[in-house]
Amino acid sequence: MKRIAVLTSGGDAPGMNAAIRAVVRTGVHYGMEVYGVSLGYEGLINGKIALLGTREVGGIIQRGGTILGSARSLEFKTEAGQRKAIRNLNQMGIDGLVVIGGNGSQAGSHALSKQGFPVVGVASTIDNDLFGSDITIGVDTALNIALEAIDRLKTTASSHQRAFLVEVMGRDCGYLTLMAGIAGGAEYVVIPEVDVDPEEIAARLAKSYDRGKEHAIVVVAEGAKYNASKLDEYFQTHRERLGFDLRMTILGHVQRGGNPGAFDRILASKLGAAAVETLRRGEHGVLVGQIRNEIKTTSLDIVASTKKPLDLNLVELARILD
C-alpha cells in the first residue's frame, strides 16, 4: 500500500492521539503517505482529509482526546453515505483505512469492509466492551481517574461519617464501575448487567455502619436501572425510615479527559503500529486488539455481531470484599 488514512470515531478515549501518532509514524517508516480524516465518518463523507507527517503528530502522545476530532454522522449509516465516503478515499488514491474507536466506530468499519474497502479497526473505548480485545485504549486511564475520585470521596466520607453515591460512565456496560468498585473498596456496586433492589443497598450500608465503618461508598454505572439520580431520590424519599441518605457525585465526562497514563500510551502505540502492519501484509476487514498480552486480529464480522461478556464472577468478589 502506498497511501493510507486514519480516523477516530465515537467517544474520545485517552490514548487515541498516541494511536494516531503510531499509525502515522509507522506508515511513514514504510514509505507510505498517511492522511488524517477530521471529525470521523462525517469528515470522511465531506472530504476533510489532509496529509499528515511526523511533524504533525509530534508532541501529541501525552495529550488526551483526539487531534482529528470526532462527530456523529447519520448520513454514514446509509449505504449512500458509505459509498460517498469510499468515493472520496478512492479519488485521493487511498488504499486502506485505519479506524480508531469502539463498537459504533467498528460497526462503521465493518460496513466499509462489506463494501469492499480495506479497513482495519483499532480497539479504543473506555467502556472496554468491544469484542476482540481484552483491554481497549483508554480504559486504564479512565479507571484510574474514577479511582482517584473514589479515594478522595472516601476521605471526606470518613471525616463526616457519610455515605456517597459515585456515578461512573458506562451506558450499557458496567466494566468501569465494577473495577473501580473493587479497586476502591466500595460497599456496593450497581451495574446494568445485574438487577438491584435499593432496599438491599440500604441493608448492606446499615450493616457496614453496624460493623463500625466510618464511611460507605456505592459505585453506580450511569446506565444501571437505578442510576445515581434514581438511588439518590429513593434514599431521600425514604430517609426517615432508612435513617440516612446518600450524597451524590457524578463523574461524567471528566473520566474521558486528562492525559493518558503509561499503559494506554504503550497499548495505543502497539495497536496503531500493528494496524499499519496488518494493512501492509494485505490483511483487512479485521480489528486489532490485545488478547492474552498478544496483539491479535479478529474479523470485523465477528466483532460486529458479538457482545463482549462481563465477568460476573467479579460481582461476587466485590460483595465478598465490601
HELIX and SHEET records of a PDB file:
HELIX    1   1 MET A   16  HIS A   29  1                                  14    
HELIX    2   2 GLY A   40  ILE A   45  1                                   6    
HELIX    3   3 GLU A   75  LYS A   77  5                                   3    
HELIX    4   4 GLU A   79  GLN A   91  1                                  13    
HELIX    5   5 ASN A  103  LYS A  114  1                                  12    
HELIX    6   6 VAL A  139  HIS A  160  1                                  22    
HELIX    7   7 TYR A  175  ALA A  183  1                                   9    
HELIX    8   8 PRO A  198  ASP A  210  1                                  13    
HELIX    9   9 ALA A  228  THR A  237  1                                  10    
HELIX   10  10 ARG A  239  LEU A  242  1                                   4    
HELIX   11  11 GLY A  252  GLN A  255  5                                   4    
HELIX   12  12 ALA A  262  ARG A  280  1                                  19    
HELIX   13  13 LEU A  300  SER A  305  1                                   6    
HELIX   14  14 ASN A  313  ILE A  320  1                                   8    
SHEET    1   A 7 ILE A  49  LEU A  52  0                                        
SHEET    2   A 7 GLU A  33  VAL A  37 -1                                        
SHEET    3   A 7 ARG A   3  THR A   8  1                                        
SHEET    4   A 7 GLY A  96  GLY A 101  1                                        
SHEET    5   A 7 VAL A 119  ALA A 123  1                                        
SHEET    6   A 7 VAL A 286  ILE A 291  1                                        
SHEET    7   A 7 GLU A 294  SER A 299 -1                                        
SHEET    1   B 4 TYR A 188  VAL A 190  0                                        
SHEET    2   B 4 ALA A 216  ALA A 221  1                                        
SHEET    3   B 4 ALA A 163  VAL A 168  1                                        
SHEET    4   B 4 ARG A 247  ILE A 250  1                                        
END                                                                             
